[in-house]
Amino acid sequence: VLFSIPASYGLHELCLLGVASALKSSAYNASTIASSIKYHAEFSPSFSPELFELPKAYFATAESVRDALIINWNATYEYYEKMNVKQAYYLSMEFLQGRALLNAIGNLELTGHYADALRQLGHNLENVAGQEPDAALGNGGLGRLASCFLDSLATLNYPAWGYGLRYRYGLFKQTITKDGQEEVAENWLEMGNPWEIVRNDVSYPVKFYGKVVIGSDGKKHWIGGENIKAIAYDVPIPGYKTKSTINLRLWSTKVPSEDFDLSAFNAGQHAKASEAHQNAEKICYILYPGDESMEGKILRLKQQYTLCSASLQDIIACFERRSGNSVNWEEFPTKVAVQMNDTHPTLCIPELMRILIDVKGLTWNKAWKITQRTMAYTNHTVLPEALEKWSLELMQKLLPRHVEIIEMIDDELINLIILENGTEDLVLLEKKLKDMRILDNVDYPESVQKLFYKPEEETLKETSEETLKDTPKGTSKETPKAKRTLKETPKDIPIKPKQAPLGKALEPSGVLLDEKAEFEEVEPEEEDSEDEESSFLKSDPKLPKMVRMANLCVYGGHGVNGVAEIHSEIVKQDVFNSFYKLWPEKFQNKTNGVTPRRWIKFCNPELSSILTKWIGTDDWVLNTEKLEELRKFADNEDLHLEWRAAKKSNKMKVVSLIRQRTGYIVSPDSMFDIQVKRIHEYKRQLLNILGIVYRYKKMKEMTAEDRISSFVPRVCIFGGKAFATYVQAKRIVKFITDVAATINHDPDIGDLLKVVFVPDYNVSVAEMLIPASELSQHISTAGMEASGTSNMKFSMNGCILIGTLDGANVEIREEVGEDNFFLFGARAHEIADLRKERAEGKFVPDPRFEEVKKFIRSGVFGPCDYDELMGSLEGNKGFGRADYFLVGKDFPSYLECQQKVDKAYQDQKRWTKMSILNTAGSYKFSSDRTIHEYAKDIWDIKPLDLP
């Protein structure tokens, strides 16, 4: 299509059309929008001028939308500055934004106008929007939750910003080959990003390595080392039906040009010449770089510190600017609320302390009070391996000043634990110290060690007196050596050896040189047992010294929240029970939510129209409580017809997507059964595919007539990424694709069963799959999923869930009704005993479970060796064995529940009613509700409506 701007449009006129007209929403119509798009195609060029093809049309359209956003964005920013109210800052390593174009014009209520304008220019809005790559700034639920929260914050007019990192290559782009998952770098920034604005005037220094010295002013100074700059890239986040447009600030890293070693380059040492640039820029290359190597660990810690340091420097600069000439640091927590999304931003705590003490000159006590009142922490996991621990040795090298601060915080916490618990019950005190301490495998202070031992002189005196009493006159007995008086430790309290503190020399035995004499008086025959009992006081040189980031978060902040009711109870009663008993007021529940704008209105316009028609208003987009009104129409046949038609329309789109992405042809008349989420053993994609294999085996054993009468036709759809170094998760992906290749080419089965793995699952794929879903699987081992948010999106879109009583499933089932949720599996409180039973060899597998494993090993799904995968489900103990996630235990219950699913689906009237009631009951799971709770209970912020 040849493209040119009519001569009647002068530059000045085009500028006015492109920017100034945005001041009045009434100025927006298809004609003015088309003119704005033309203007950007001509004067904001990213492509050659001859053609106006889809990529160019997308960029020009996005830049046109950005004009309107910038005006509201600047107005929001200026109003925040003027009013100087308390503001929330949401720090997250991930923001899984998805595409921005349709969301932005939807929130601006300009979708129709933009569709008309693009038609005038020879294009279709859907095709233009399809040119936008997903922003590769996240991976799973953590990042998508953060993005939903930003949407709700803007929509509800709360003063808030988000902070993250600008990853150049994202996590990875997933491809599926005959060998399973393969990873390649994301290319989302290859052609530029029209939604971001680089703020070249907003940059902050970030330091690594170096050393800490005391200056002539008596203050600590962190000097030397490696210095980089964090540069701000801002992305506007518009609210729905409001002027409020908040900011997502992403940091990119670099060093000045003068750090390029020109002489080395000219000498042919090209790698050396650019070493400083490479070291700085690679910090923001990849989300979650592999950390098997020391280099990977260093890079991850650099990422976390860059996010914390740059963001806090920016927050403090804003506070000082708004305070003018009267900066009062006591007011900082009344103006600033920092939310740490999981443990990745934990270094905010020692970094804020460092800035307040070393840079701003506050005392330790004042800085600590300010820090605790400012910080709050969201816990997202109960998995021990996901509660971050960092090597103290690594942290000391990379962030020496922060280690000093963390050690002081740890000392204060130890003293507080002793003060609160007393020393009467040393067994209880030991448990509390081991549960709550921030440093792991680090020697306790000498003063603490003495609490668990009687002084040597007193012990010698006592034993001498006892000896004199018991020894007959005229006989002699050697004076016994000193004995420890540590009370016996119960067997069920695990002992975790600690390691020597920094700066203390160790003998080969691991005993501190300057404290060795204290232990030389121990009797040899008592040494082993008593050393074992008291080992928590001393370090074990065979184990690394660690920093427990979650414990630092809990102690260093004023609020700790879980993300679903069952998860928050586990956090209080198990994960952080000792903290909870000491500070119950810190702990809260904030059940997750998702934005109904993106996840119903924009991604499912057919359903949205139905909701608005039957509820009588589109107010449900902002007040999801109105969705409850659908309940009274749940049996209405007219609604049923419209509901099924909308679902069929969405399924047809997915049929095209599957054919395009995988080459498989599936029937829209089959049930669409979907499990899309990060691939992890605890999420149990393996249970799902084993159930499919069992279903396939039973089909193969039947006649064609029996198959048709016995089974509902299904398309079983998987999607999700396995972390690049997570071998078992990648085996699961490979297995799913092998099963798909066999079943989908079996002429006996036809459309009765299809299995599809959609590669490179992301937000845009989710926006197609979720509206088309009829059954969705949320089948994690009970007690292991913190919340989940995809379950909420599926339910909102009228999908029925099959799942365990885990995470938000519990609350979803309560809201939609027990009859409208397919429940199976062990309960959370049973899991520990079931694992114990397995370890004791008492578990008896169901014959159907053994049958399906044998079938897989027969080679029916190809030559791949599945012994490692099947072996993880066998045995009673050992790493990678013993079915830790209870797939075998829940398998029979799962199969029986799937039979109930088939039966329900055969009655389409019943199924449609269940679908309607799922949407009606999903009202609670709006992120608007969650954000109102955070704002009131944790951040203490109020909406700020722009004039």
HELIX and SHEET records of a PDB file:
HELIX    1   1 LEU A   11  GLY A   18  1                                   8    
HELIX    2   2 ALA A   20  LEU A   23  5                                   4    
HELIX    3   3 SER A   25  ALA A   27  5                                   3    
HELIX    4   4 ALA A   30  PHE A   43  1                                  14    
HELIX    5   5 LEU A   54  MET A   83  1                                  30    
HELIX    6   6 LEU A  101  ASN A  107  1                                   7    
HELIX    7   7 THR A  111  GLN A  120  1                                  10    
HELIX    8   8 LEU A  125  ALA A  129  1                                   5    
HELIX    9   9 GLY A  141  THR A  155  1                                  15    
HELIX   10  10 SER A  257  ASP A  259  5                                   3    
HELIX   11  11 LEU A  262  ASN A  266  1                                   5    
HELIX   12  12 HIS A  270  ALA A  273  1                                   4    
HELIX   13  13 GLU A  275  GLU A  281  1                                   7    
HELIX   14  14 LYS A  282  CYS A  284  5                                   3    
HELIX   15  15 MET A  294  SER A  323  1                                  30    
HELIX   16  16 TRP A  329  GLU A  331  5                                   3    
HELIX   17  17 PHE A  332  LYS A  335  1                                   4    
HELIX   18  18 CYS A  348  ARG A  354  1                                   7    
HELIX   19  19 ILE A  355  VAL A  359  3                                   5    
HELIX   20  20 TRP A  364  THR A  374  1                                  11    
HELIX   21  21 PRO A  384  ALA A  386  5                                   3    
HELIX   22  22 LEU A  392  LEU A  398  1                                   7    
HELIX   23  23 PRO A  400  ASN A  421  1                                  22    
HELIX   24  24 LEU A  426  MET A  436  1                                  11    
HELIX   25  25 GLU A  446  LEU A  451  1                                   6    
HELIX   26  26 GLU A  456  ASP A  470  1                                  15    
HELIX   27  27 LEU A  513  PHE A  519  5                                   7    
HELIX   28  28 PRO A  524  GLU A  533  1                                  10    
HELIX   29  29 SER A  535  LEU A  537  5                                   3    
HELIX   30  30 MET A  549  GLY A  556  1                                   8    
HELIX   31  31 GLU A  565  ILE A  570  1                                   6    
HELIX   32  32 VAL A  571  VAL A  575  3                                   5    
HELIX   33  33 ASN A  577  LEU A  582  1                                   6    
HELIX   34  34 PRO A  584  LYS A  586  5                                   3    
HELIX   35  35 PRO A  596  PRO A  596  1                                   1    
HELIX   36  36 ARG A  597  PHE A  602  3                                   6    
HELIX   37  37 PRO A  605  ILE A  615  1                                  11    
HELIX   38  38 ASP A  619  VAL A  621  5                                   3    
HELIX   39  39 THR A  624  PHE A  633  5                                  10    
HELIX   40  40 GLU A  637  THR A  662  1                                  26    
HELIX   41  41 GLU A  681  LYS A  683  5                                   3    
HELIX   42  42 GLN A  685  LYS A  700  1                                  16    
HELIX   43  43 ALA A  704  SER A  710  1                                   7    
HELIX   44  44 VAL A  727  ASN A  744  1                                  18    
HELIX   45  45 GLY A  750  LEU A  752  5                                   3    
HELIX   46  46 VAL A  763  ALA A  772  1                                  10    
HELIX   47  47 SER A  790  MET A  796  1                                   7    
HELIX   48  48 ASN A  809  VAL A  816  1                                   8    
HELIX   49  49 GLU A  818  ASN A  820  5                                   3    
HELIX   50  50 ALA A  828  GLU A  830  5                                   3    
HELIX   51  51 ILE A  831  ALA A  839  1                                   9    
HELIX   52  52 PRO A  847  ARG A  857  1                                  11    
HELIX   53  53 ASP A  867  GLY A  871  1                                   5    
HELIX   54  54 VAL A  887  GLN A  906  1                                  20    
HELIX   55  55 GLN A  908  GLY A  921  1                                  14    
HELIX   56  56 SER A  922  PHE A  925  5                                   4    
HELIX   57  57 SER A  927  TYR A  934  1                                   8    
HELIX   58  58 ALA A  935  TRP A  939  3                                   5    
SHEET    1   A 9 ILE A 197  PHE A 208  0                                        
SHEET    2   A 9 GLU A 226  PRO A 238 -1                                        
SHEET    3   A 9 THR A 245  LYS A 254 -1                                        
SHEET    4   A 9 ALA A 160  LEU A 165  1                                        
SHEET    5   A 9 GLN A  87  LEU A  91  1                                        
SHEET    6   A 9 VAL A 336  ASN A 341  1                                        
SHEET    7   A 9 MET A 375  THR A 378  1                                        
SHEET    8   A 9 GLY A 559  GLY A 562  1                                        
SHEET    9   A 9 PHE A 587  ASN A 589  1                                        
SHEET    1   B 2 LYS A 173  THR A 177  0                                        
SHEET    2   B 2 GLY A 180  VAL A 184 -1                                        
SHEET    1   C 2 LYS A 211  ILE A 214  0                                        
SHEET    2   C 2 LYS A 220  ILE A 223 -1                                        
SHEET    1   D 3 LYS A 389  SER A 391  0                                        
SHEET    2   D 3 MET A 546  ARG A 548 -1                                        
SHEET    3   D 3 LEU A 439  ASP A 440 -1                                        
SHEET    1   E 6 LEU A 753  VAL A 758  0                                        
SHEET    2   E 6 ARG A 714  GLY A 719  1                                        
SHEET    3   E 6 MET A 671  VAL A 676  1                                        
SHEET    4   E 6 LEU A 775  HIS A 778  1                                        
SHEET    5   E 6 ILE A 800  GLY A 803  1                                        
SHEET    6   E 6 PHE A 822  LEU A 823  1                                        
END                                                                             
